[in-house]
Amino acid sequence: MQNAFFTSKQAAEITGCTLRQLQYWREKGVIVPTISDTGTGRSVYYSHSEVMELAVMEYCLEVGLNFEVAAATVKRLKEEKRLVVGRDEKAPQRFMLWWDRKMGKLELVEFDIKKAIALLEQGQSITPLWLDAIDSRIRYRTPT
């Protein structure tokens, strides 16, 4: 699957997204797939890394994050090369999002159970983001 490319329909089936979501995210520049002008029309293909980006975006929206926060989270993970094929498997795979009241911004940090419990005890909400679980889910759904 690492070298494979997927059509929009396949990517939607793998990630649980709708075709309209894929189109909207493409138009907004959140997740821009490879577009080929060969043949009689335009063909859109998603790489494994782009399918992972779609799955993370879908997960963020599914757990209640708004579009801007979800898109910013995907962008940051992409910039940090956390969503690329062949990433270091020893690199952190589990993160959490939480609102830092002092800094006035959303933080994306490596998951730490003690920190998570401390934040919850302070009345803060956290959102777990386990890339390994999302990757496993899309691998399970990928046709062989």
Secondary structure, 3 states (H helix, E strand, C coil): CCCCEEEHHHHHHHHCCCHHHHHHHHHCCCCCCEEECCCCCCEEEEEHHHHHHHHHHHHHHHCCCCHHHHHHHHHHHHHCCCCCCCCCCCCCCEEEEEEECCCCEEEEEECCHHHHHHHHHCCCCEEEEEHHHHHHHHHHHCCC
